[in-house]
Amino acid sequence: MSTSASSDDRSVCTPCRGTGSLVSNHGGERHSVTCPWCGGSGRFEAGRDAQAAAPPRAAAG
C-alpha cells in the first residue's frame, strides 16, 4: 500500500497545518497567535518545546 506525499509529509507543522498561526479563544475573544510548535514558520522543527518560553522579539523602533 502506498501513501500520498502530502499525508506523509512530516516537514509541515501539524498543529497549524503549515500556516504558522493558530486561533486562540483565551481571554474570551478569538485572536490569532503564533504557533508555539513551529514558531510561526509552518515547518516541523524536531525537538522544539512548545511549552518553552518564546524567544524575545526584536525591539520595534
Phi and psi in degrees as a GROMACS rama.xvg file:
@    title "Ramachandran Plot"
@    xaxis  label "Phi"
@    yaxis  label "Psi"
@TYPE xy
-108.313  154.595  SER-2
-115.039  150.8  THR-3
-72.9831  156.775  SER-4
-62.4647  -37.9553  ALA-5
-68.8073  -35.1429  SER-6
-77.6683  -17.0201  SER-7
-111.269  9.53602  ASP-8
-79.6714  102.076  ASP-9
-86.1257  1.46244  ARG-10
-86.9837  -16.4494  SER-11
-86.6563  134.566  VAL-12
-66.4574  119.847  CYS-13
-69.1113  -46.7061  THR-14
-57.8617  -40.7394  PRO-15
-100.253  -0.331637  CYS-16
57.8245  32.8158  ARG-17
85.1066  4.18432  GLY-18
-86.0878  -24.1763  THR-19
86.5411  -2.31348  GLY-20
-143.595  158.037  SER-21
-127.626  160.062  LEU-22
-98.4939  125.397  VAL-23
-110.152  144.903  SER-24
-111.287  10.8437  ASN-25
-63.5872  129.188  HIS-26
91.5266  1.97066  GLY-27
91.6047  -12.4371  GLY-28
-120.293  140.479  GLU-29
-74.2358  132.511  ARG-30
-153.609  157.433  HIS-31
-86.6897  136.067  SER-32
-129.149  153.303  VAL-33
-66.4567  134.844  THR-34
-64.2534  121.855  CYS-35
-73.4974  -16.4764  PRO-36
-81.2409  -27.8768  TRP-37
-121.498  -5.87052  CYS-38
71.4478  17.9724  GLY-39
95.9521  -3.19686  GLY-40
-79.3108  -24.7036  SER-41
81.3664  -0.595418  GLY-42
-112.305  138.957  ARG-43
-60.9041  132.3  PHE-44
-121.008  105.048  GLU-45
-59.4701  133.948  ALA-46
84.9583  -2.8915  GLY-47
-71.7005  133.124  ARG-48
-98.6758  107.046  ASP-49
-66.8383  -18.2712  ALA-50
-91.9008  -8.15178  GLN-51
-74.1739  156.312  ALA-52
-61.2512  140.513  ALA-53
-69.124  147.64  ALA-54
-63.1414  148.84  PRO-55
-63.3732  143.689  PRO-56
-82.3838  153.368  ARG-57
-67.897  140.257  ALA-58
-67.5274  133.358  ALA-59
-82.2883  139.928  ALA-60
